[in-house]
Amino acid sequence: MTPDPGSTLQEFIDGWRGIVLGRVFTYEGALHFVLEVDGVTGLCRVSRRAAARTEIIHMPLGEVVLRVKGDL
């Protein structure tokens, strides 16, 4: 029996949501703060601060996980 790809994605999102929420990482010389993880799309809403400007961007959860862990 093959696992449902949708449930596997949901398990991934649920498993990492609590770990990355509120975490801070740097990327491209800017400070990033994880504000929210969309449980359906797996996109993270991230506040990005660079050059005295703050903007909200969206990043895939997998990329955020790797950046928080320091693997990227």
N, C-alpha and C positions, 0 to 999 in steps of 0.2 A: 504494500500500500504506500503510495506516494503522499508526503505531507502537502497540505494545502499551502501554496505559496503566500497567500494572503495572511494566513495565521502565523507563518514563519516571520513575515515582515512585522506583524503586530507584536510578536514576542520580542523581536529585536528592538523595536521602538520602546516597548514597555520596559525592557530590561535596562536600557541605557538612559531613559528619560530622567530618572532620579539622580543619576550619576553626573550628567552634564549640566542640568539646570543650575544656574547660579555660578557656574565655573567661568574662569577668566583664562584667556590664552592670547598670545601675540602671534600675528601673522602679517607679513608684508609691512613690518614696522608700525603696526597699529594694535592697540589694545582691543580685544573682543570680549564681550560679556554675553553669555547665553541666557536669553530671557524666557524662551518658550520652545516647546517641541510639539509640533502638530502630530497628533496621534494617528491621523489618516494618511498624510503625505510623507511623514518622516522628515519634513523640513524644519529647521531650527530658525527661530527669529533671534537675531544676534545684534546687539548694539556694538557699533564699531567706532572707536575714538582715535582720530589721527589729525594732526595739524590743526589742533584747536577746533575741530569739527566733530560732531556726533551724527551718525546716520544709522538707520536700521536696515539690515540686509538679511537675506535668507540663505542658509547653507544646508546641504544635505547632512542628516544626522551622522552618517558614516564618516564624513570628512571632519565634522566637529569632534567625534570620538577620537579619531587619529590625532587631531591637533591638541586636544586636551591631554591625551596620553603622551604627547611629544614624539609621536612616530612620523609626523610630516613636517 
